[in-house]
Amino acid sequence: MGNIRFDALSAAISRKPKKVNPPSGKISDYFGELTFNEAAMKEYLTQESFKKVINAIRKGEKIDRRIADQVASSLKAWAMTKGATHYTHWFHPLTGSTAEKHDAFIMPVHGGGAIENFHGSELIQQEPDASSFPSGGIRNTFEARGYTAWDPTSPAFILNGTLCIPTIFVSYTGEALDYKTPLLKALNVVDKAAVDVCRYFDRDVNKVNATLGWEQEYFLVDTALYYSRPDLVLTGRTVFGHASAKDQQLSDHYFGSIAERVTEYMKDFEIEAHRLGIPLKTRHNEVAPNQYECAPVFDEANLAVDQNQLLMHIMQKVAKNHDLTVLLHEKPFARVNGSGKHNNWSLMTDTGINLLSPGKTAKSNFRFITFLVNIIKAVHTHEALLRASIASAGNDLRLGANEAPPAIISVFIGSHLSQILDDIETKVKSGKINAHLKEESDLKISKIPEILLDNTDRNRTSPFAFTGNKFEFRAVGSADTCSNAMTVLNLILADQLQQFKQDVDALITKKVKKDEAIFKVLKKYITESKKIRFEGNSYSDEWVKEAEKRGLSNLRSTPEALKSYISEKVIKLYESQHVLTKREIEARYEIKLESFTKIMQIESRVMGDLAKNHIIPTAIRYQNLLVENTKGLKDVLDAKSYIKLSKNQLQTIKDISEHVSAIKTNIDLMVEERRKANRLDSTDKVAEAYNSMVKPYFEIIRYHVDKLELLVDDTLWTLPKYRELLFIK
């Protein structure tokens, strides 16, 4: 009987790159052709409906039913020219992925015929069965009704012959069952709060958009090898696998020449992305072998989130055409770099100003420092919530694993900006501003020391780093939706900016000049938030100790981190800003804990299955061969020679027995702990038990399996090894 591993290896090695034939012309000729973007709207909508939709996008105005009928008719006409036969409301349920239910445009008519039809009511609202989506106890399983509602700020698009309409998803009682609803609310409150603060400096600002530029890291493996690893198929990661003799030690993969087969795959999914209006710009090799990254030009945060969710689907779909499989898990391979999704976040005014970009004038730098300090203060106040926003079973394996930021949230701004903040803190006296920091100009604006755009080196170890004109939230996991992080970041900043305005206005009412009032409040915030700032190596053990001294949280696991969601402070934050209710927050807490537990259950079962049905039988088979060989030596050698020559074989037989015994014993212990955990009476207790009592066995079992991988004859080992998974092109 053949070895499935070698069959898969043979198939992988023999593959040739599948050449991609790009559309004729420039990228700009077909960019966005499958989206109902502004150009398409101008062509297909009436002047009245076009104006209404644009006002809905830019000003948040509502679209009435009469206009909705016009938009729906135009959307249908446009979609049919692109070959669409169906439509769907495309939404982001609390599973973390996307969901859709397709309906045909056709409507039966008298005489047995049919016509294509699409009404405004079908565009604005649909009622998908919500019974099987996670609700966290918001409603019973038998209560199936849920509503999707059109989000006009994100353009409709064509995917596989279906018109996809981005929507929110809420329950019958109006509670959010998705990730888009709270994101849109958070973006709305940060817009209003940021505008209020901007008007201290510029009365012309009427809107502030949060922007996002994500960087998507991922691994590729040959599909035949992927299906030869049940753990990859069922969990997205390798629960077993000894390190390859060579992996990333030489740093020769990072930014290296991209293999032809991978390049063709990248070209293919980039074409699909560009046709859908996703502005992919960058591609390169990442640190680990077979690890890669792509990144777009930044966009408005809600749109960027939708684009990332769509791109992950496209990447996985297109990979099949190249006999490749995309691994989006944060840590698919142990002891090599995991994958993140860096969120580059900033704020842009309707006057074209990036609020996180240092300027060339005292006025613009004063505004920049104001927003910089408020962001640092917001992160300091809610660092535990920010950690919770990126918590997942996969990210627990990556954070702090010597290539990713630790679970400790800190802020890096660089030595130049740190010095400026230190100067403001120490040299601005109560009631008086030192001359070198403030001098009156014609505009009566406090003069800030010159700030250069590239005022700091990058700190790749920081979870939240300022990088010149934006903050890079590096701790987000590669498989996660950007919605969680973006909702929290914009929410905490909105709350902080509101507090800032209250504090400044309170001083102004006491006859303190506006500029001096701003300085006084900034100085106070700089002092209060100083402990969250860290300029050193966040990977170091010294930082862990220092962070503890500073009182910063180090929430190493998902169950620990998620507790901050249900703290009184966080519930008050969400409710005061009307982003989520206490009931909705508690539901999300339950859902995230349940997800963690189920992932632990699946990984535990996969480990037991692989060990008992693959690893142990293979090891015993090889051990039996050694036993027979050793017996044969005894028949042909004298006693003295036998003792001398069989020593190593006998030791290998003994080692195999010890590892097999340890695997079996620890699997039995793990299963027993799993049974105990399953009998507990609350979601949080079950999750904590899986984390503290079941999960520790993973590494113990893995250690013994990986030792067997080195002992057993390579021709008998059935699972593709790291040296094969990571180096097949």
C-alpha positions, 0 to 999 in steps of 0.5 A: 500500500502506498504512503499518502504523504509521498503521493501528495509530495509527488503531486506537489513537486510535479506541479507547474505554474498555471499562467494567468492571462490578465484582462487586456489594457491597464489595471485602471481600465478594469478597476472597480468594474464589478462594483456599483461605484460612483461612476456606475451610479452616475451612468445608471441612476437618475440625477435625483437618486444619484444625489440622494445616494451620495448624500447618504454616503457623505452626510448620512442622510436617509434614503426614502422608499421612493428613491430606493425603488429607483436605485433598485431598478438601476442596480438590477439593470447594471448587475444584469449587464455584468451577467448577474442573475441573483442578488443577496444581502451580504453581511458579517454575522458573529461567526467572524466570516460573511454570510449570504442568501441568494434570490433570483431576479425572476418573477413568474408572470401570467402565461408561464413566463417570467420577468426580471424584477427587483424592488426598493423594499428588497434592496433596503431590507431582507429577512434571512433565517437568523436561527443558526447564527450565534446570538449569545442568548439574545434570542432562542433558537426557535426565534428565527427572524432577523433583518438585514438592512442596506448599507449605502456607504459600501458599494454593491458588487458582483461576485460569481454572478450574484449582486451582493449588497452590503448590509447590517444584520439585526434581530427582530428586537433590533439588537445587533447580530453582526460586526458592521452595526457597532462599527458604523455607530462607532465611526459615527460617534468618532466623526462627531467628536473629532469634528468638535475638537477640530473646530478649535483649530479650523471652523471649516471642518464638517466631517472626519472619516476614520481610515484603515489600511490593512496588511494581510499576512498568510501562508500557502501550502500545496493542496495535496499536502494540505489534505494529507494533514487532517489537522490543517484541514480541521483546525487550520494549523498543525497540531504536530510537527517537528521543526525543519532543520532550516526554516527562517533562520537565514532570513532569506525568504523575507522580501526575497524573489517570489516563486513563479507559481506563487506569483501567478496565484498573486496575479490571479487574485489581484485581478479579481480584487481590482475588478471588485474595486479593492485597491491592492498595491503591495505584495511580498514574501514574509519572514517564514517560508511560504508566508506572504503579505498583500496590502491595499491603499488605505480607504474609509474604515467601513469600506476597508473592512468590507474589502478585507472580508471580501479579499479573504474569500477571493484569496481562498477561492482563487488558490484552488485554481492553482492547487494551493490552499491559503492558511489564514490561521495566526499560527499554522506552524509552530516555531516560525513566524505567525501571521497578523493583519496590521491595521493602519489607522488614521483620521481624515477631515473633509477638508483633506487633512490627515489629523495624524500627519504632522504639519508645516505650521504651528497651527497644524502641529498644535492640532496634531499634538492634540489628537496624538495625546488624546489617542495615547490617553484613550489607549491608556484608559482602555488598554484591556479592552483593546487587548480583548478586541483582538483576542482569539484562540489563534492569536493566543498562539501568536502574541508574544511568540518572539515575532509578534507584539506581546499581549501587553498593550503599549504605545510607541511614538518614537524619541522625537515625539516623546521628547516633545510630549516630555517638554510639554509635561515638564516645561508648561507651568501651571497658568503659564506657558514657557516662552520656548513652547509658546509664542504668540503669532498672528493667528494666536496659535501656540507654537509647537517645535518642528515636527517632521513627517518621518519623525521616528523609526519603526518599532516592529515589536510594538502592538500600537505604533505611530508610523509617521502619519498613522497608528499601526495596530499590529496585534490584530490576528490574520484570520480575524475581521478588522471590525473588532479592532476598528470599533474599539479604537474609534469608540475609545477615541470618541469618548476621549475626545468628548472628555477633552472638549469638556475639560477644555471648555470648562477652563475656557468658561473660567476665562482661560484662553483657548490655547492655554486651556488646550495646553493645560489639558494636554499636559494633564493627559500626558502625565496621566497616560505616560506609563502606556508609552514604551520605546524599547523592545516589546519582545524582551522579558525586561518589558514584561517585568517593567509593564507589571511595575507600571500596572499594565495588564498582561492578559495572555489568554482569550478567556482572561482578555474577554473579561474586560468586555463585561466590566462596568467601565466598558459597558458604560462606555458602549452604552453611553455612546449608544454603540452596544447595549449591556445585553448586546455586549454580554451576548458577544462575550458569550459568543467569543467564549463559546468560540474559544471553547469549541476551537479547543475542543476540536483541536483536542479531538484532532490531537487524540485522533491523529495520535491514536490512528496515525502516530502511535500505529506508525511508531509501533509498526517501526518498533516491530521492525526494529524488534524483528531486526534485533532478534535476527541479529541475535541469531547470527551474532555471538553474544558479545557482538550482539550486546555491542551492536544491538545497543542503539536499536534496543535504546530506540525501541525503548525510546519509542515505547516511552514516547508512545506510553507518554502520548497515550497517558496524556491523551487519556488525561486530556480527555478526562479534563475535557469531560470535566470541563464539559460538565461545568455550568457556565460558559466562562467556567468551561472556557477557563477550564479548557484554557487552564486544564485541557490546553496545557496537554497540547504541548506535552503531547506534541513534544512526544509526537515530534520526538517520534517523528525524528525516531521513526523511519521516514518512509513510514511516517504518514504526515507531511513534515515541516520541511515539505509543507514549508518549502514546496513551491 
